[in-house]
Amino acid sequence: MPSVEFSVVSVTESTALSDGTEEDGLLLSPLSVEKIAEVLRTIDLYVARWPIEVFVRVFETGCHVKEIQSQTRVWLIRVDVLSRDRLADHVRGHF
């Protein structure tokens, strides 16, 4: 198996969550993080990606995409049109 190089950025939430706990984690990135600007850019990329992850999760679960993937293209288009407003309302509620 080929080797893979990546950088690790350790992050800790600067303010406590509503329940008094703090979140921390490790971000893995193929980008170089040798300078503070590169570390901040990596964090910004993860922050920007999070709403996309929420959108995909809501779309797949709320619209039952995985359950209907075997249906015809026409059916999927119909589901997309019918679900668009419901999905948009749900995603807006997370931000």
N, C-alpha and C positions, 0 to 999 in steps of 0.2 A: 504494500500500500504506500502511495507517495506521501511524503511529509507535507504538512501544511503549516505555514508560519502565520501567526496572528499576534496582535497586541491585546493586552488586558488592561482595562481601566476600572478601577474600584471607585464606586460612587456611594455616597451616603446622603440621604435627604437632609437638607439643612434645617428644616422645621419639622417638628413632631406632627404626626397625623392626628386626626380628631380624637383617636383613642389613646393618645399619648405615646405611641410607639414611633420608631423611626424606621424607614425603609433603607436598605442598602443592598448592593448587588455588584456583580461583575459584568462588564460589557466586553464582548469579544469582537475584535475588528481586524480586518485584513490591512487596515491603514496604519501608517507609522504614527506613533504617539510619543515621540521623543521630546517634543516641545509643548509647553502649556497651551499654546494656540491649537495644536493638533489634538490635544486631550479635549479641549473645549469643543472643537469641531466634531469630534466623535460623539460626545454627549449630545450636542445639538442634533446630530443625525438620528440618534436613537429617540430623542424627544419628538422629532418630526415624524418618525415612523410609527409611534404609538397610536395616533388616531387612525392610521391606516389599518393597523392590527385590529383595533376595536371595530372598525367598519366591516372588515372581512368576517370577523366572528359574528357580528350581528347579522350580516347578510346571509351567512351560511346557516345559522341557527334560526333566526327569525323568519327567513323566507324558505326554509327547508330545502335549500339548494341541493344538498347531497342526496336527499330522498327523491328528487325529481330529475337528477342528471341523466338518467337513462331514457327520459321522455324525448319527444321530437323537438327540433329547433323551434318550431312554431309555438309549442306549448311553453318552452322556456321564455320566449319573447313575451307571451301573454302573461306569464307569472311575473316577469320583470316589470311590465307596465302596471300591473295590478298592485305590486308590492312597493313600488318606488316611493310613494308618499308615506306609507307606513314605516319603511326603512329610514327615510330622511327624518321623520319625527323621532324615531327611537335613537338615532345617532346624535341628533341635536340635544337630546336629554343627557348625554354623557359629557358634554363640553360646556 
